[in-house]
Amino acid sequence: MGSLLDLLTMPVLGPIRGVIWIAEKVNEQVERKLYDAEAVHGQLMELELRYDLGEISEEEYLKAEEALLERLKAIEKHKAKEV
């Protein structure tokens, strides 16, 4: 009976399930990128290089560094919740 019901509701529920599946995949990718500690470490290294080359002031460096370090803390907190 379940198969018959699935078949009958496919025209209505099929597209909805497809949209839900796509939304879940997009969410997974966004979370993966948002909580990528390696990317933040790379940004910290790039920031330090820009400061060393004189492209940014010490004030800009410190402000950006603080924001990136806060982001790393948030990533660690998020990963601790998952475990």
C-alpha positions in Angstrom: 0.0 0.0 0.0 2.9 2.4 0.8 4.3 2.0 -2.7 0.9 2.8 -4.3 0.6 5.9 -2.1 4.1 7.0 -3.0 3.3 6.6 -6.6 0.0 8.6 -6.4 1.6 11.4 -4.4 4.8 11.6 -6.6 3.6 14.5 -8.8 2.9 16.6 -5.8 5.5 15.5 -3.3 8.3 14.7 -5.7 9.3 18.3 -6.5 8.9 19.2 -2.8 11.3 16.4 -1.8 13.7 17.5 -4.5 13.7 21.1 -3.2 14.3 19.9 0.4 17.1 17.6 -0.7 18.8 20.5 -2.6 18.3 22.8 0.4 20.0 20.3 2.7 22.9 19.9 0.3 23.4 23.7 0.0 23.2 24.0 3.8 25.9 21.3 4.2 28.2 23.2 1.8 27.6 26.5 3.6 28.3 24.9 7.0 31.4 23.2 5.6 32.7 26.5 4.3 31.6 28.6 7.3 33.3 26.2 9.8 36.5 25.6 7.8 39.3 26.4 10.3 42.0 25.8 7.6 40.5 28.7 5.6 40.6 31.0 8.6 44.2 30.1 9.3 45.0 30.9 5.7 43.3 34.2 6.0 45.4 34.9 9.2 48.6 34.1 7.3 47.5 36.4 4.4 46.7 39.2 6.8 50.1 38.9 8.4 51.8 39.0 5.1 49.8 42.1 4.0 50.8 43.8 7.3 54.5 42.8 6.8 54.4 44.2 3.3 53.0 47.5 4.6 49.7 47.1 2.7 47.6 47.6 5.8 48.2 49.6 9.0 48.7 48.1 12.4 45.2 49.2 13.5 43.6 47.4 10.5 45.8 44.4 11.1 44.8 44.1 14.8 41.1 44.6 14.0 41.0 42.0 11.3 43.1 39.6 13.4 40.7 39.9 16.3 37.7 39.1 14.0 39.5 36.1 12.6 40.5 34.8 16.0 36.9 35.2 17.2 35.8 33.2 14.2 38.3 30.4 15.1 36.8 30.3 18.6 33.3 30.0 17.1 34.5 27.2 14.9 36.0 25.3 17.8 32.9 25.8 19.9 30.7 24.5 17.0 32.9 21.5 16.6 32.8 20.8 20.3 29.0 20.8 20.1 29.0 18.2 17.3 31.1 15.7 19.3 
